[in-house]
Amino acid sequence: MEHAPLRLKPREERRLRGGHLWVFSNEVDTAATPLTDLEPGQPVVIQASNGKPLGAGYANPHSLICARLVSRDADKGLDRSLLVHRLKVALSARQAILDRPFYRLVHGEGDFLPGLVVDRYDDVCVVQMGTAGMERARDAILEALEKVVRPRVVILRNDAAVREQEGLERYTETAVGSAPETLTVEEGGMTFRVPATGGQKTGWFFDHRENRDRLAAWSRGRRVLDVYSYVGGFGLRAAAAGAEEVVAIERSEEALDHLQDNAELAGLEDRVAPLHGEALEVLKALREDGERFDAVVLDPPAFIKRKRDIKSGLEGYRHLNQLAMQLLSRDGLLLSASCSHHLGMDQLQDVVRGRARHLDRDAAVLARGHQGPDHPIHPAIPETEYLKAVFARILPTQ
């Protein structure tokens, strides 16, 4: 299908010219180019108000973000050729910094492929298409992956809630090969096995790689509490680095089964104690039992998914961090993380400071962590910078 024109109102092209990739529905000159004439995922040429092309993209008239730019060249739309080029650029960036093929290969807008995520587990690729445009380009995406990385298996984890905002169905499907029950991840000299189709996100959280490295470096001889442990990324890395004991809290029994399997795989089962239950309830029970830990890891799901959640989400982060601090020894290490874009690093650090003072303790920030370089940030799109972590000593009042 030919690219349809999508014309912007006067002066609405400034964000795109500044580097952004999104067009909002209220920026479109609907008199000149009615959104109702477009199909979800339809290729478009985005035009300035004077008709001058700004680039090629795809549209969805049913979404607040009604178009996404994929190329500054209006003649180069989202096809196999463009996808191959983008994948090659993304692959070279990962290979320059990571020596093993376990990473996020495509990070949406950060790799100039808005709506697409590809995580690589050696010869298995797990793909998420979050927009109608990427869903429409499904065959071209699979062909480009075959050309660039030749995966043995491609799993489509198109089950994220964000697809509903695009009017898309949610599904999981094996598009190439036969999906195994588990995927293998190599990190920090360890091997993990994670669920291939039933786990969180694509099975593993590559974005915390560097934060797990840092925790491991500080874990020797410590008693560690890993909250929201999932399959044990933080906790088992700490145990392998010499933690005396790791207590791991997770509400998913399936995830805890994988954690125990991973502990046995690493020969660490004697030093890892899984606890099944809701994080807050388990933390309260540990506090009542008088338990103390040298380090506590907090890696919760996003408490703030939309701006209207900020007030309640902040209260959630405060409550969680306070419970964690009440379990820390006199000079304990707190790793407090957040994947909520709407909670900035300074706000998270202020939560840590505020809860420490509420308990008549002091916080000393040792380091601040971010998403890894295989999750590149688009400088014009703040939403691509979402992960932050505060490493802090929680001390008696000085």
PyMOL commands that set and color helices and strands:
alter all, ss='L'
color gray80, all
select helices_A, chain A and resi 14-17+25-27+35-37+80-97+108-111+132-136+138-148+162-165+206-217+233-240+253-265+269-271+279-288+307-325+345-358+382-384
alter helices_A, ss='H'
color red, helices_A
select strands_A, chain A and resi 4-7+22-24+43-47+53-59+65-71+102-107+116-121+124-129+153-158+171-176+182-187+190-195+223-227+245-250+272-276+293-298+328-338+361-370+388-396
alter strands_A, ss='S'
color yellow, strands_A
deselect
rebuild
show_as cartoon
